[in-house]
Amino acid sequence: MSGLKRCWTIAAREVRTIATDHSLLLTLLLAPLLYAFFYGSIYIDKEEVNVPLAVVDDDQSSLSRLLTEQFNNTQAIKVVGAKDVQQAQEMLNREEVQGYIYLQKGLEEKVMALQQANIVLAVSVSRFLPPSDLLGAVTQVSMTVSAGVRLKYFQKKGMTEAIAMQETNPVALDYRPLFNERTSYGAYLLPGLLMLILQQTLLIGLAASMARERQERTFGELYQLAGNRFTTAFAGKGAFYFVLYGIYALFFLTVNFTILKLPVRGDYFSLVLLIGLFIATLIPMALWLGSLFKTTLLAVQLMGFSTYPFFLITGYAWPYEELPFFLKALSSLLPTTPFLQAYTTIVQQGGDLWQAIPQVVHLSALWLAYAILLAINVRRRYKV
């Protein structure tokens, strides 16, 4: 029997095994789609809108009314009136609003005289996104309105509009986010989250399948089907997962990216090749990890527990350069780290595979390392 036919036989055996194991069936066929749509739906709008903000206006001037109106006109803020700071604080404590602004008496008078005037913003930091969104919107509106007031002041002094504008804004800040134009948390998180779902369901399912071979003592059967060839045995066992998760990846890139309105700014073919290499690297890693466990339950528990630590140390949620040295060393052993670096280059920064050559080499080295570890462990344990 040829090696290709033996691989096909082993892949068919893997399909039958999964079909009779409900836990593997749920993990491999239902979990990727369920998690992708469930977690994706949380961030489908990608940014918060109409965050309630109380405004206490003790100035009652045209400027304070203009500020209140402009706050309410922003996409992020929904203005809620409050008669005094005490009421606003009570509303904040009851979480009826996410923050409040105090416009002090004499605000307009100070601004028109070009004196320092303070606007007090208090926000609740019990949640992650609202305080950041409120601070950004309030700062933008305050700077815009104050610039308009200064412009009118200089014009009243007899300056032309051009000179008044120069005095108002002597240094023009040209702020242009290049890849995440609205700087939304969802647009940044979702592309990486979808790939993390792909990775973890593959690791859990394949590691559990390998642990089952050890638990039920069926490794000899697998090796016999492979003609006593190590490469044939694990190429056949991994082939099914490579095809299945390749289909999932293409599904995510088309259906999920379309529904969630996530752009692929770089070369699509490069992205497909990169994900193919990533899946190929995860397969020997999962097989090696699975060969270390005596039961499928233990494999599933530990692989499930690894999801959040893997995500945190890859440098996606926190800058890789700021990680402690030992975490960088540990992170470099995970395929996720070079993959997400290359993936971000292509998906969000508009690059191609040539711009991610160091990460491709890194992934290839990890594939070889995990294949060697798998071979050593299997030969030591089963004397093959």
C-alpha positions in Angstrom: 0.0 0.0 0.0 1.4 3.4 -0.9 2.1 6.1 1.6 -0.6 8.4 0.3 -3.2 5.6 0.5 -2.1 4.9 4.1 -2.5 8.6 4.9 -6.0 8.5 3.5 -6.8 5.4 5.6 -5.6 7.0 8.8 -7.5 10.2 8.0 -10.7 8.2 7.5 -10.0 6.4 10.8 -9.7 9.8 12.5 -13.1 10.9 11.0 -14.7 7.7 12.4 -13.1 8.3 15.8 -14.4 11.9 16.0 -17.9 10.8 14.9 -18.2 8.4 17.8 -16.7 10.8 20.4 -19.2 13.5 21.3 -16.7 15.7 23.1 -14.4 15.8 20.1 -17.3 16.3 17.8 -18.5 19.3 19.7 -15.0 20.7 20.1 -14.0 20.3 16.4 -17.2 20.9 14.5 -19.4 23.1 16.7 -17.1 25.1 18.9 -15.1 27.0 16.2 -18.3 28.3 14.5 -20.1 29.0 17.8 -17.3 30.9 19.4 -16.5 32.9 16.2 -20.1 34.1 15.9 -20.7 34.5 19.6 -17.5 36.5 20.5 -17.7 38.4 17.2 -21.3 39.5 17.9 -20.1 41.2 21.1 -17.9 43.6 19.1 -20.0 43.8 16.0 -20.5 47.5 16.4 -16.8 47.9 17.3 -17.2 51.1 19.3 -19.4 52.5 21.9 -22.0 55.1 21.2 -24.3 57.2 23.3 -22.4 56.7 26.6 -24.4 58.6 29.2 -22.6 61.7 30.6 -24.1 64.1 33.1 -23.4 67.8 32.7 -23.6 70.2 35.6 -23.7 73.8 34.1 -23.1 76.4 36.8 -22.0 79.0 34.3 -25.3 79.1 32.3 -23.5 81.1 29.5 -23.6 80.9 25.8 -20.3 79.1 25.9 -21.4 76.5 28.4 -24.5 75.9 26.4 -22.4 75.5 23.2 -20.1 73.0 25.0 -23.1 71.0 26.2 -24.6 71.0 22.7 -21.4 69.9 21.1 -20.9 67.1 23.7 -24.3 65.8 22.8 -23.6 66.0 19.1 -20.7 63.6 19.3 -21.2 59.9 18.5 -19.8 58.7 21.8 -21.7 60.9 24.3 -25.4 61.2 25.3 -25.8 64.2 27.6 -27.9 63.8 30.8 -28.8 66.9 32.8 -27.9 67.3 36.5 -28.7 70.3 38.7 -25.6 70.0 40.9 -22.4 68.0 41.4 -24.0 66.0 44.3 -26.8 64.8 42.0 -24.3 63.9 39.3 -22.2 62.0 41.7 -25.3 60.0 42.9 -26.1 59.2 39.3 -22.6 58.0 38.7 -22.7 55.9 41.9 -26.0 54.3 40.7 -24.3 53.7 37.2 -27.1 55.8 35.5 -24.2 57.7 33.9 -20.6 56.7 33.2 -19.3 60.1 34.2 -20.1 63.8 34.7 -18.7 67.2 33.7 -18.7 70.3 35.9 -18.7 73.6 34.0 -17.8 76.1 36.7 -19.3 79.6 37.1 -17.4 82.3 35.2 -16.1 79.8 32.6 -17.0 82.0 29.6 -15.7 85.1 31.2 -12.3 83.5 31.8 -12.1 82.0 28.4 -13.0 85.3 26.7 -10.3 87.0 28.7 -7.8 84.2 27.6 -7.4 83.1 31.2 -7.1 79.5 32.3 -10.5 78.0 32.8 -11.1 74.4 34.1 -13.6 71.8 33.1 -13.9 69.0 35.6 -14.5 65.5 34.2 -15.2 62.6 36.5 -15.5 59.1 35.1 -16.2 55.7 36.4 -13.3 53.3 35.8 -15.3 50.2 36.7 -15.5 49.4 33.0 -12.7 49.4 30.5 -13.9 51.3 27.4 -16.4 54.1 28.6 -13.9 56.3 30.5 -11.5 56.3 27.5 -14.2 57.1 25.0 -15.6 59.9 27.2 -12.2 61.4 27.8 -11.3 61.4 24.1 -14.7 62.9 23.0 -14.7 65.6 25.8 -11.1 66.6 25.0 -11.8 66.9 21.3 -14.9 69.1 21.8 -13.2 71.3 24.5 -10.2 72.0 22.3 -12.4 72.7 19.2 -14.7 75.1 21.1 -11.8 76.9 22.9 -10.0 77.3 19.6 -13.1 78.9 18.1 -13.4 81.3 21.1 -9.7 82.3 20.7 -10.2 82.9 17.0 -13.1 85.3 17.6 -11.1 87.1 20.3 -8.1 87.7 18.0 -10.5 88.9 15.2 -12.0 91.4 17.6 -8.5 92.7 18.2 -8.4 93.6 14.5 -6.4 90.7 13.1 -7.3 89.2 9.8 -8.8 85.7 9.7 -5.6 84.1 8.5 -3.4 85.8 11.2 -6.0 85.0 13.9 -6.1 81.4 12.8 -2.3 81.2 13.0 -2.3 82.8 16.5 -5.1 80.4 17.5 -3.4 77.2 16.3 0.3 78.0 15.7 1.2 74.3 15.5 -1.3 72.2 13.4 -1.5 68.6 14.5 -2.3 66.3 11.6 -3.5 63.2 13.4 -4.3 60.3 11.0 -4.6 56.7 12.3 -3.3 54.6 9.4 -4.8 51.2 10.0 -7.7 51.4 12.6 -9.1 54.7 11.5 -11.7 55.0 14.2 -9.2 53.6 16.8 -12.0 51.2 18.0 -11.2 48.4 20.3 -13.4 45.9 18.4 -11.7 46.5 15.0 -8.3 45.8 16.6 -9.3 42.8 18.7 -11.6 40.8 16.4 -9.1 39.7 13.7 -6.7 38.3 16.3 -9.6 36.8 18.3 -10.9 34.8 15.4 -7.4 33.3 14.8 -7.1 32.5 18.5 -10.4 30.6 18.4 -9.1 28.7 15.4 -5.9 27.9 17.3 -7.4 26.8 20.6 -10.1 24.6 19.2 -7.5 22.8 17.1 -5.1 22.4 20.0 -7.9 21.1 22.3 -9.3 18.7 19.7 -6.1 17.3 18.3 -4.4 17.0 21.7 -7.4 15.2 23.1 -7.4 12.8 20.1 -3.8 12.0 20.6 -4.3 11.5 24.4 -7.1 9.1 23.5 -4.7 7.0 21.5 -2.6 6.6 24.7 -5.6 6.2 27.0 -7.2 3.4 24.9 -3.9 1.9 23.9 -4.7 2.2 20.2 -1.3 3.7 19.1 -0.2 0.3 17.9 -3.2 0.1 15.6 -2.4 3.6 14.2 1.3 2.7 13.7 0.3 -0.6 11.9 -2.0 1.3 9.5 0.9 3.6 8.7 3.1 0.7 7.7 5.3 1.3 10.8 6.3 4.7 9.5 6.3 7.6 11.9 5.9 10.3 9.2 3.0 8.5 7.6 1.2 7.9 10.9 1.2 11.6 11.9 0.8 13.0 8.4 -2.4 10.9 8.1 -3.6 11.9 11.5 -2.9 15.6 11.0 -4.2 15.7 7.4 -7.8 15.7 8.4 -7.3 18.6 10.8 -5.3 20.6 8.2 -8.1 20.3 5.7 -10.9 21.0 8.3 -9.2 24.0 9.8 -8.2 25.3 6.4 -11.9 25.4 5.6 -12.6 27.1 8.9 -10.0 29.7 8.2 -11.4 30.5 4.7 -14.9 30.6 6.2 -13.7 33.2 8.8 -11.9 35.3 6.2 -15.0 35.5 4.0 -18.1 35.1 6.1 -17.1 36.4 9.5 -14.9 39.2 8.1 -17.8 40.3 5.9 -20.4 40.2 8.7 -18.1 42.0 11.1 -16.9 44.5 8.4 -13.3 43.7 8.9 -11.1 44.7 6.0 -8.1 42.6 4.7 -5.8 45.4 3.6 -2.9 43.2 2.4 -2.4 40.5 -0.1 -5.1 37.8 0.3 -3.0 35.0 -1.2 -0.2 35.8 1.2 -2.7 35.6 4.1 -3.9 32.2 3.0 -0.4 30.9 2.8 0.4 32.3 6.2 -2.6 30.7 7.8 -1.8 27.4 6.1 1.7 27.5 7.6 0.2 28.4 11.0 -2.2 25.4 11.0 0.7 23.1 9.8 2.8 24.3 12.8 0.0 23.8 15.3 -0.6 20.2 14.3 2.8 18.7 15.5 2.5 21.0 18.6 -0.9 19.6 19.4 0.2 16.0 18.7 3.2 16.4 21.0 1.2 17.9 23.8 -1.4 15.2 23.5 1.2 12.5 23.7 2.2 13.8 27.1 -1.3 13.3 28.7 -2.6 10.0 29.9 -6.3 10.9 29.6 -8.4 13.0 27.2 -10.0 14.8 30.1 -6.6 16.1 31.4 -5.7 17.2 27.8 -8.9 19.1 27.4 -8.6 20.8 30.8 -5.0 22.0 30.4 -5.4 23.0 26.8 -8.6 25.0 27.6 -6.8 26.6 30.5 -4.0 27.7 28.2 -6.2 30.0 26.0 -5.9 33.2 28.0 -2.2 32.9 29.0 -1.3 32.2 25.3 -3.2 35.3 24.2 -1.6 37.5 26.9 2.0 36.6 26.3 1.9 36.8 22.5 2.2 40.6 22.4 -1.2 41.2 20.9 -3.0 42.5 23.9 0.1 44.0 25.4 3.2 45.3 23.5 5.7 42.5 23.0 8.6 44.8 23.6 7.3 45.6 27.1 7.1 41.9 28.2 9.6 40.6 30.8 12.5 38.7 29.3 11.4 35.3 30.5 7.9 35.9 29.1 9.4 36.9 25.7 11.5 33.7 25.7 8.3 31.6 26.5 6.3 33.5 24.0 8.8 32.8 21.2 8.1 29.1 21.7 4.5 29.5 20.7 3.4 29.6 17.0 0.9 32.3 18.0 3.5 35.0 18.5 5.2 35.1 15.1 1.9 34.3 13.4 0.0 37.3 14.9 2.9 39.6 14.1 2.8 38.5 10.4 -1.0 38.4 10.4 -1.3 42.0 11.7 1.2 43.1 9.0 -1.0 41.6 6.2 -4.5 42.1 7.6 -4.2 45.5 9.2 -1.1 47.1 7.8 -1.6 46.2 4.1 1.6 44.1 3.8 2.4 40.8 2.1 4.3 37.7 2.9 7.7 39.1 1.9 7.4 41.7 4.6 6.9 38.9 7.2 9.8 36.7 6.2 11.3 36.7 9.8 8.0 35.4 11.2 7.7 32.8 8.4 11.1 31.5 9.2 10.2 31.5 12.9 7.0 29.5 12.3 9.0 27.0 10.1 11.6 26.5 12.8 8.8 25.9 15.4 7.2 23.3 13.1 10.5 21.4 12.8 11.1 21.7 16.6 7.7 20.3 17.5 7.9 17.6 15.0 11.3 16.5 16.5 9.8 16.6 20.0 6.9 14.5 18.9 9.1 11.9 17.3 11.4 11.7 20.4 8.5 11.3 22.8 6.7 8.7 20.6 9.8 6.6 20.0 10.7 6.8 23.7 7.3 5.8 24.9 6.3 3.2 22.3 9.8 1.9 21.3 9.1 2.5 17.5 
